[in-house]
Amino acid sequence: MTVTGGGGIFVSYRRQESSHLAGRLYDRLADRFGEAQVFIDVDTIEPGVDFAEEIFHALADCQVLLAVIGRNWLTATDDQGRRRLDDPDDIVRLEVEAALARGVRVIPILVEGAVMPTRQDLPESLAGLARRNALLIRHDSFRYDVGRLVTTIERILAPAPGIPAVESGPGVPGGRRAGNAPGEVVEKGSGPARSDPVRAARLFTEAQRVANSITDANSKTQALNAIAAALVASNPEHAARLVDEVERIANTLTDEPWKGWELGRVAATLAVTDPGRAERVANSITDESKRGWALHDVATALAATDPGRAEHVANSITDEFQKGSALSKIAKALAATDPGRAERVANTITEASSKASALSDIAVALAAVDPGRADRLLTEAERFANSMTAKSTKARTLSDIAVALVATDPGRAGRLLTEAERVTNSITDASSRAFALRGVAPALAATDPDHAIRLLRETERLADSIAHEYSKASALSDIAAALAPIDADYAERVANSIGYESMKGSALGEIAKTLAASDPDRAERLANSITEASMKVWALSTIAKTLVAAPK
């Protein structure tokens, strides 16, 4: 059968286990879209025909492949007891493989109680299937479930006027995720969360209970600060009470660096609601480095609402890197409304990575209205990035510029990412390479997640060879954080391999933060698996904050 018209539907299934349901599904789809639009039963290909070629032919005009997955889809074996999916000539494998390769929208259809296979369950060529959002079809709610599927297919085959179809094709495997629709790639925080104030309140209560149970003053201030920061937008009165308590405890600490960190967190939280007090708290810190970071956070918080005051605070910082980072964020906040002032702020920055970041952000804001000026700023940003001698910083800076450019100049962004990857691959120290990849991998994943994962997997092998346990834990934590938006299952496995509980907690917390919007159940499970108390509090508070802020 040849699919005609503006695109068609390909039904892939294993005849041994799902033929009845696939037949019912075919009938319903043929009724709605016409028989000529639905292709089924490739395994009736005539003898002597190259079935791989025939499958590619059948998929040529299809826009959707429905991968019907039953309980035995993954484990089905041939007459010799070998798993069928491991056979490169298995027809089901060829069908899904071809669809993924061609950028066809693949929707996994789970039937008979089947669960979605993980990336590790699948051959490498089918790994992309594990990232597709699945649709469940049950016998007892068949009409309703298929109705949902039909609605999704209607949107794919005939997008509404003015709304572009989901982008797919080479370099964008399976299409970029635009929502939580069946068949779309599931990525970090990309699915819109639903507001759930009741659940959020429960999580905040649990976070408070854990925080109150902490006896170590250092850890307690860290935990209470995490709750306050998460609450400041939705419940500023409660946040203010927590901040008062944190400030009181912090001022009793004898460890000046730790006291500085905690007062710095207080200042960052206060900056949103009481910038004057925030600045006073920051300036009370005796440790110069911690005071610099506290003022940096205050300036950053003020950038959008009071850029003049933010610039004044930033310029009071003595460390050039901290000052540059704060001024870069102020320039970014000004770029859309006052690009001239933003450029003047950027040109006062002496630290190369911050200057490059600021210039690229301004260039993006100017791209549509003044392309010549935008190009000049980008060229200057690249020059500063390429002048850096620290490879990990250089790679991350090039990646940041590429991310800023991806919507307006994808070709240039791709070239910068290639260079960022080259620089990253030249780093021989595993810890430094993991740090670099934490910045580079998310940018690479936007266009080629499989490639990003391969790089991270190679870095994981390097990290496993590190003899010093803390350095190893730090590198693995960076790798898990970089993986979180790309492959949460893999990220969780890496996180759980970390020996230091605080580092493990940090990594699991990052993954929970990533999943909070799209899968709060799993995010909460991960948060509750954290044994380090202050990290658990941070993770629970972050999830709660997401659920409060989400639209209803």
N, C-alpha and C positions, 0 to 999 in steps of 0.2 A: 504494500500500500504506500502511495506517495502522499505526503502531507502537502496540501496546497493552501493558497491564500496567504494571509498576513502572519502566519506562524502557527505551530501546532503543538500537540501534547504527546509525549512519548511515555508509555507505561512500561516500566521495567519490573519484573517479578520472577520469583522462582516457581515454576509450574508445580513442583513437588509439594509445596506447602501453601501457596497463596492463590491458586488458580481461581477458586470460587469467588473470593473477595475481589480479585483483580477483574474478573468478568463482570461483577456487579458494578464496580467502579467504571469500567469501560462503558457499560450501558448508560449510566447516568451522565458521563461526560459526552458521549456521542449524542444523547438527546439534547444536551445544552449547546454543544459546539458543532455538531455534525460529524458523521463518521469519517469524513475526509480529513478532519482535524485531529483525530486520535489514532495513534499508531501503537499496536500491541502485537505480541507474538512474533518477535524476531526469530525465535527458535524454530520457526517453520521454514527457514531459508532453504532453498532448493539445494540438492547435492551438487558439488562442484563449484559453488559460489563462495568467494572469499567472504566469510561472515564479518570479519573486522571491517572490511571495506563497505559491506552492505549496511552495517550499523552506522558508520559515518555518513553514508548516503541518507539513511533514514533520519538522522539527526540534523541534516544540513539545514532544513527549514523549520526545525522545532525550536520553540522558545522555552519549553518547560519539559523536564523529565521528572516523572513521579517514581521514586525508588521505593517500591512496596517491600517493607522489611518485616518478616515474620520472626517467630521465636528461633527458627533454625537457619535464618538467612546467613548469619555470620559463621555458623559452625557446620553447615551442610558439607558432606563429604562425597567423593566419587566412589567408584567400585573398588578402588585400591585403598580406600580409607583416608585419602588425602583431602585436606580442606579445599573446597572448590575455589574459594576466593584467592587462594595462593597459586592457582593455575592462571598464567597470563592469558590463556585462551578461553577461560570461563566466560560464557556469553553475558551473564549479569555483570561481571566485573568489567567487560569490554564496554557494555552500555553506559555504565556510570562513569567509567574512565573517560570515554569519548565525550560525554556531556560536560564533565568538568574541564576537559582540555579545550573545548570549544566555547566555554563561557556560557553554556546553557544554564538557565535557572534550575537547580536540582532541589526538589522537595522530598525529604524522607517521609514516607507514610508508614507509621508504626501500627501493626495489626496483631491480633492474637496475643496481646500482652507483651509484645517485644519492647526492648529498651534500646535507646540510641547507642550504637557502637562508639567507643572512644577512638581517638587517633591511633593509639597503640594496638587496637584490635585489628586495624586495617592495613592492607598493603600500602606502601608509600604512595603509589599512584592514586589511591582513593582517600588519602589523608584529608583532603579538602571536604569530604562528605561529613566528617565529624563536626565541622563548624557550621553546618546548615541547620537552621531551626526546623524541627520536625513537627508534623501534624499527626495526631492520634485519630484513628478511625476504628470505631467499635461497632459490633453487630447491633447492640441494643440502642445505639444512637446514630445509626448509619446515615440517615437522611440529614440530620443536623450537622454531623461532622463533614459529610461531603458537601453540604451547602457552604460551609466555611471555606472548603477547598476551592469550590467553584468561584466564590467571590474573589479569592486570591488570584486565581488564573485569569479571571476577567480583567483584573487590574494590570496583569502582566501583558496579556495579548492586546488590550485596547486601553492604554493609559488615558486618563482624563485630559482634555485639552489644557495646555499650559503647564502640565505636570510631566516632567521628563521621566522616561522609563529608568529603572535601576541600571546603572552603568555596569557593563560587563565586557569581557573581552581580554585580550592579552594584557598582562600587567595588572589586571584587576580580577584575580581569580574568583569566579563565581559571582561577581558583582559586589559593589560596596553596600554595606548595610544601611538602609534608610529607615528602618523600623524593626519591630519584632515580628515580621511576617514570616510564614512558612517558607523555607528554602533560602532565606537571607542569611548572610554570614553573621554568626554571633560573635561579637567582639566586646571588649571592655566597655562597660558602662554605656553602651550605645543604645540599649533598649530603654525607652522611657519608663521610669519608675511610677507607680501609682501611689498617691499620698495615702499614708496609713498612720494617722496620728495616734491611734490606740496602740499599735505595735511599737511605734516610736517611743511612746511614753513608757511602755514596759521595758524597752531596751535601755532607756535613760535611767530608769529605776534600778535595773540590774547593774548598770555601769556604776551608779552611785553606791550601791551596796558593796560591790567589789572594791571600789576606791576607799570606802570607809573601813574596810577590813584590813587595809595595808598599814603595817606598823612602822615601816621604814619611812622616815620623813622625806627623803629624796624621791622615792617612788610615789609616795602619796601626793606630793605637790604635782608631779608629772601627770598622775591620773586625774586629779581634780581639775587641772588646767585643761586637759583634753576634753572633759565634759563641758567646762565653761566655754571653750572655743566653739564647740558644736552647738551650744545653746544660745550664743550671743544674738543671733538673728531672730530666733523664734521665741525666746524667753529671756530677754535681757536682764530682768530683775533677778531671776535665779542665777544667771551667769554672773551678775555683779556680786552676789553673796558668795559664790564659789571663789571668785577672784580675790575677794577680801580675805577669805580663809587661806588661799594659796600664798598671798603676799605676807600674811602674818606668819605662816609656817616657814616660808622661804627666808624671812629675816632672822629666823632663829638658827639657820644653818651656819656651821662653821667652815664648811668647804666652800671657799669663795668662788671657784669656777662653777660648781653645781648651783650655788646660790644665784650666780649670774645668769645661768641658763634658765632657771625657773622664773626669776624676775623678768627676764627677756620674754618668756612666754606670756607672763602677765601683761607686759606692755603690748604685745602683739594682739592679745584678746581685747584689751581696753581701747586700742587705737580705733576700733570700729565705733564705739559709743562715747568715749571720753578721751580724745586725743591729747588734751592738755595733761591729764593725769598720766597717760601712757608715756608721754615724753619725759615727765618728771621721774617716773619709775625707771625708765631706761637710763637716764642720766645718773641715777643713784647707784648703778652697778659699778663696782670698783675694778673688776677685771676688764681691761681695755677691749679685748677681742669680743667678749660677751656683750659689752655695752654697744660695740659697733653693730653686732647682729640685731640687738634689740632696736636700735635706732633705724636700722635697715627695714625691719618689719613695720615700724611705725610709719616711716616714709612711704612704704609700699601701700599700706592701708589707706593713707591720705591721698595717694596719687590721683584717684579719680574724682574726689570731692573737693580737695583743696591743694592743687598742684604747687601753688606758691609756698605754702607751709611745708609741703612734702619736700620740695627742693631745698628749703632752708635746713630741714632736719637732715637730709641726705648729705648736704655739704658740711655738716658738723662732724661727720664720721672721718676719722683719721686714716683708716685702712683704705687704700685705693681700690682693692677688689670689692669690698663691701660697699663703698661709696658708689663705685661704678655700677654694681648690680642694682642698687636702689634708684640711681638716676636713669638707668635703662628702663626700669618699670614705669617711671614717671614719663619718660619720652613716649613709651608705648601708649600710656593713657591719654597723652596729648595729641598723638599722631592724627587721629581722625578729625579733630575739631580745630587744632591749631598746629599744623605741620611745621610752620616756620619756627615757632617756639620749641617744638619737639626737637627739631634739628639743632637748634642752639644748645639745648640741654645735652643732646647726644655728643655734640662737639666739645663739651667740657669734660667728657669721660676720658680718662687716660688708660684705663685697663682694656686690653684689646678685645676680649671675648664679650664683655658688656657693651662696648662701643659697636661691635659688629652686630650684635643682637638688636640694639636700639636702631641703628641705621636701616636694618632689614625690615623692622616693624614699620618704620616711617615710610619706606619705599612701597610696601604693600598698600598702605593707606593712600598713597599718591598715584598708584598704578593707573587708575582709570582717568584721573583728571590731569595728571602731568607725567606722562610716561617717560619723557626725557630725563626729568629730575629723578624719577624713581630708579631708572637704569643707572644713573650716576651714583646714587646712594648705594645701590646693590653692589656695584663694582667696587666701591670703597669698602663696603662690609666684607666682601670676599677678600680684598687685599689685607684687611686686618686679620681675618681668620687665617689666611695662609701665612701670615707673619709669625704665628705662634710656634713655639718650639716644643711645648708640652703636648704630646700626641693625643692624650685622652681628651684634653680641653679643646684642642683643634678639631677633633672628630665631632665632638658634641656641638661645637659652635657651627661648623659647616652643616650639620644636621638641623640645627635650629633655623638657620637661614633657609634651608630647603623646605622645611615645614611651612615657614611663612610664605614661601613662593608657590607652593604646590597648586593653589587654586588659580593663580594669575599667570604663572609661567612654568608649567609642568616639565618642559624640556630642560630648562635651567635647573629646576629643582632636582631632576633625575641625575644630572651631571654632578651636582654638589653631593648628592647622596652616594654616588659611585666613589667620589673622592673621599667622603667620610668613611666609607667602608674600607677603602684601600688603607687609609691611615690607621683605622682600628685593627685591621689584619696585620699591620706591621708591629703592633705592640706585643712584646714577648712576655711581659709580666702579666700573669693571670688576673691579679686583683685590678690592675690598671685597665686591662682590657675589658673586664666585667663592668667597671665603672663607665667606660666609654660606651659600651654597648647598651647600658641602661638608657642613655640618651639617644643613641643611633637607632636601636632596634624598633622602637615605636614608629619612627619615620619610615623605615624600610617596610615595616608591616603594612603600612597604608596602601602600598602597591604590590607587595609580594610577601605575604605572611610566611609562606613555606621557606622562603629564602632566609628571612629573619630568624626563624626557628633553627635552621641549620647552623647559622652563625652562633646562636646561643648554645646549641648543643655542643658545638666544638669548644666553646669557651667553658662550658661546664666540665668537659673532660680535662681542660687545663686547670681549672679550679680544684678538681679532685686530687690533683698532683701536688698541691701546696702543702708543705709540711707543717707550717705554723697554723694551729687549729683556728685561732681567732681570725687570721687573715683569710683562711679558707671559708669560714662562716660568713665573713663580710662579702667575699666575692660571690658566694652562692646566693646570699640575700639579694645582691644587685641583679643577679641573673633571674631569680624568681620574680622580682619586681618588673623586670623588662618583659618577661614572659606573660605576666598577668593579663595584659590587654589582648594577647595573641592566642594563647593556649592555656586556659586556667587549669586544666587537668595536669598538664606537664609542670606548670608553675607550682602547683600544690605538692607534687612529688618532690621537686627540688627543695622547696621550703621544708618539708618534713625530713629531708636528709641532713639538715643543718644541726650540728651538735650543740651549739650555744643557744640556750633557751631564749635569751633576749633577741638574738638575731633571727631565730626561727619565728618568734612572735611578731617581729617587725615584718618579715616576709609574708607570713600568713595574714597579717593585718592589711598589707598592701593589696593582697589578692581579694580579701573581703571588701575593701574599699572599691576595688574595681567592679566587683559583682553586685554591689549594693543596689545599683539601679536596675539591673536586668534580672537578678536572681537573689532576692533578699533572703530566701530560705537557706540557700547554700552559703551566702555571706555570713549569716548568723551562726550556722554550724561551724564555719571556719573560725569565727571570732571566739566561740565557746571552746574551741579546741586549744586555744592559746593558754599556756600555763603561766607565763610571766604576767603578773596581775596588771601592771600599768599599761602594757601593750593590749591586753584584753579590753581594758576600759576604753582605750583609744579606738579600737576596732568597733566595739559596740556603739560608742558615741557617734562614730562616723556613719555607720549604717542608719542609726536613728535620725541623724541630721539629713541624710539623703531622703528618707521616707517623709520627713516633715516638709522639706523643700519641694518635693515632687508635686506636679499638678494633679488635681483630683480627677 
